[in-house]
């Protein structure tokens, strides 16, 4: 009988309480201990039934015998496993699997994202996935806990105290590779009577997912912008927080205040360029950083109206191919508007580096007028226009204001 699974654990409990000539009290205690053991781990009964009759009900998915299970799997009450062989090499396979944003291409139980999709796997990266098991969608909050040359690991939390662990291991297999997925489940939903069923369903879903992996890897991935490096999460040194690669970050600030009129009668675009160069120095990277800008966001000046201030600025700093975004001519909220728009564009993944600028040269324009000097400030061709305009582009005054003599706010 010792060869029957589960028998050794039952015998150990009984022998502990029963010896030769055991009293009735000891027998009762032994029986009580046995019941407690079975309550804590109902699998004992299933193992006994399976071992003696061969009909113990559905067993949990077993890992491949040659595979070493992750140490963290011991933290979970139930496990699920799957593996497959691929023709692609181990390095290329792992590089694909580490692109978490591509999970929908091969994971069959993926039903969507809550918030932003993750980028490449890095320790500390967090994201929320809508996972669908047994026809029921649930939000799972994942964190990447391990990344190595051989695979990656994640820990997650779901509804009702559900705990999950997921490990993906990739090993060379001849000229190809072998992928193992080991999953752990624990918590109230797993401790209940459906725990085994859930584990089995997860194992089947992992197997089905791996079956579709070769086709997914053979399909073209999302095209990266020309010359743009892969975005990776960054750990903020001061707080330890891992920032998503599309997190907007203000890296440098520059300001030019010219309280006396410029005798050279420089135009606002020149002031904007000087302020941006000061901002580049503030970053520690230097002025060459400006040439790498993907876009220039600018506030439309009043002291001299340009068709596209950003185009002049981009040309001056060596970023001539950058997109340009300009606020509408009137409104008073241009500065905040372009800052918001720039941050939103980075968060959306449209740009990696943008310049936000604006300048006025009203005192210089007034001084030139008093001196009878006709300023030679840039006049752009009628065909020039920003990539897009933000804000409401309409007249500064409505008919009622004009009829009442209400014109410039400074006079009112």
Secondary structure, 3 states (H helix, E strand, C coil): CCCCCCHHHHHHHHHHHCCCCCCHHHHHHHHHHHHHHHHHCCHHHHHHHHHHHCCCCCCCCCCCCCCCCCHHHHHCCEEEEEEEEECCCHHHHHHHHCEHHHHHHCCCCEEEEECCCCCECCCCCEEEEEEEECCEEEEEEEEEEEEECCEEEEEEECHHHCEEEEEEEEEEECCEEEEEEEEEEECHHHHCCCHHHHHHHHHHHHHHHHHCHHHHHHCCCCCCCCCCCCCCCEECCCCCCEECCCCCCCCCCCCCCCCCCCCCCCCHHHHHHHHHHHHHHHHCCCHHHHHHCCEEEECCCCCCCCCCHHHHHHHHHCCCCCEEEEECCCCCCHHHHHHHHHHHHHHCCCCCCEEEECCCCHHHHHHHHHCCCCCCCCCCCCCCCCCEEECCCCCCCCHHHHHCCCCCCCCC
